Amino acid sequence: MKKNEKIAIFLLIFAAFVIVAAGLEFVDQWKPDLIIPGPSVTRTARLSDYFPKLKGEYCDTTIYFLESGEPGGTVMVLGGTHPNEPSSLLSAVLLIENAVVTQGRIIVIPQANLSGFSHNDPQEASPRKIHFETAGGGVRVFRYGSRATNPIHQWPDPDIYINQFGQSLSGSETRNLNRGYPGDPEGNYTEQICYGIMEVIRQEASDLSIDLHEASPEYPVINAIVAHERAIDLASIAVLDLQMEDLDYSLEISPPSFRGLTHREWGDYSDTLAILMETANASQGRIRGKTDEALVLTGKDKMYVKAAELGRLYVPYDENGHPIEERVGRHLTATKMLVENMNMLWPEQAVVYHGVPDYYELMEQGYGNYLLPSL
Ligand SMILES: [Zn+2]
């Protein structure tokens, strides 16, 4: 055999190895995350139970019902609208696995855009998975996904996305779940997911619906509660209560002209009180340095410390970063404040629960401590 033939065979074998290895990683990204029903989960449903057209589709995400059996209201919590904002999924998971509901019920959709968890954005160099050791043993793993629906499920993007209100957005926003509300049963894949979630809110008559997010530290709406105008009283009192706990939040009223977002369309197209919340996530920011699992979990980044020194950020930032415990703790404590204030304002629709760690408990004990063991 000639030398160049040997080299060619070697290169072919090497290429085959790379293709198989990349393919296995690709398939691995499609495997579902383990979420363990906690003490109050009475049943689960799928999005297609509310919008049958989604049956058999990858996006047909699981809905968890935490029901007390006692009369009261309904609160819905949505995680994973943007799967590259991990505190949203991780907060929803702690509710599912820990909450003990004694009045009313909580509906949790931890992975609202499940399609977005099936890929991530190669040029962002994001880690594919994040890991936590649990107190009871074993390691729990969650996917770190993309901001948007997988192009395998929705392709191609138009040059300009014109939403249902005739507003023009950049083409990739056509796959952004938080631009497609109130959804359209005949619309694109993402708009159909929006329609399914809208149907959950309407058919279950959710009294208070909370959409959990994270944002880049350089983004102005951060450590924030954004409220539909019917929810503004509720959100105002919650922000004051949070300040008493040393948790600063800015309060934003949902802009009436910015269409397609949860805090606008959930409130306009159902009777629910609509809220969106943001925490600070350096791993999705534009001026971050090395992007790895440690950055996702600790939020420590020298570039952001520098940016803060230069006064360029909308959130305090020092060498302590913004760990995942802080971000999940903020979401869970603010959710509790909102629910307790709803109970005060409208006692007939009260939802009472306990067992979920707050900001200070998470900061002390760590996130993994509150996950159920995978053994
Ligand atoms: Zn988001």
Residues whose N, C-alpha, C, O or C-beta is under 5 A from the ligand:
A	BS01	ZN	H82 E85 H213 E214
